[in-house]
Amino acid sequence: MLITKELKVKWNPTTRKYYENLGHEYTKHNDEFLIPIEHLHHGSNTHIDFQCDECNEIENRVYRDYIILKTKYNKDICGKCLNRLNMKNRSLKAKTKEDFGYYTTHKNRRISLDKYLNKYNTLHNMTHNNEGKKLYDIFHYHKDSIYDTAKELGYKIEDICANLPLNYYDDNNEMYKEKLLKFIDEYGRFPLHIEIEKDLRINSARIQELGGINYFRKLINYTDDKIIDKNGDYNMSIREQIVADHLYDMGFKNKYLREKRPFLKDEGYYRSDFTFYPIDNREIHIEVWGYPENKNDKQGKQYNKARNDKINLYNKHEDDIELISLNDDIFRNKSIKSVTRILNIIFDRFRNIDFKDVRC
């Protein structure tokens, strides 16, 4: 049972349309407003309180994870009870007399895996359905490798797995080089750790085992750390470059300027990251924020104080300036493909705006 009945959220570009469609009236960016728990976006990382249906203990959980587990188990379940339930479900049907003899041979396990892959064509999330979970447990019980068996059947592991097994790239530096050079050719820079993991699909533990990101830099003798986007501009961060390249790919290469001052000089020497000039409307300034709002170390506090001062000035001048904030959660722990999908949503309306040409 949900204990949290209502809570405050903040206006941001990612969820603005969602909440407006539910009848909430937009005020301004970062303003807090009260909503019933039923209106909270299912992807929200806000923490809520609920009571476990099994033991009646109250637990605090991220709402997104709460929804996933509620949907899967059709009840509210705390961490301890979830562990007990999973241990109970781990009992193998393969241990019964009926099944045990059939699955003792690798040949019969391979036949069952072939049938499963013909039906689903993937090993991703196989433990999320009963058929796949049983098969997974059978292979685990007999200490047999699902991946090796799939390769015996002629499947390429990268085609049937979202996350590749830890030892998949063992001693395969040529494969590393090929993936790294392809990324650099496409995006014009060296990938971040999270991009090596998610976009190049190299297991995180394997990255650390090899010595981290510097291992991959040395592998291809990469020394160029300049962050230059497709428009030829230098960027202060990878995040800025991702946004710049996205705007370039959308066809806006001549429609924006970089590092322009939105405010009067006596209000501070602030600059925005990107500035668009609509023909019949107010300027649009884009800010790519580098820290999460709850960053509490010394550098984070200094950054967020300047950020808040800047946002207050944007609010003061909202009749003349529109602010688009690209917050930390758009980029953190996401693949570049995921970030691109979010940026597509945010900037989609730009396609219907007439902007001045401000670059040659």
URRA-V80404 format. One record per run of one state. SS is the DSSP state (H for helix, E for strand, - for the rest). FROM is the first residue (numbers start at 1). LEN is the number of residues. If there is no record, write none. Layout:
# URRA-V80404
SS/FROM/LEN  SS/FROM/LEN
This chain:
# URRA-V80404
-/1/1  E/2/1  -/3/3  E/6/5  -/11/5  H/16/6  -/22/10  E/32/5  H/37/3  -/40/7  E/47/5  -/52/6  E/58/5  H/63/11  -/74/5  H/79/11  -/90/3  H/93/3  -/96/1  H/97/7  -/104/2  H/106/15  -/121/5  H/126/3  -/129/1  H/130/12  -/142/4  H/146/7  -/153/4  H/157/4  -/161/12  H/173/15  -/188/5  H/193/6  -/199/5  H/204/7  -/211/2  H/213/7  -/220/8  E/228/1  -/229/5  E/234/1  -/235/3  H/238/12  -/250/6  E/256/3  -/259/6  H/265/3  -/268/6  E/274/5  -/279/4  E/283/6  -/289/9  H/298/19  -/317/4  E/321/6  -/327/1  H/328/4  -/332/4  H/336/17  -/353/2  E/355/1  -/356/5
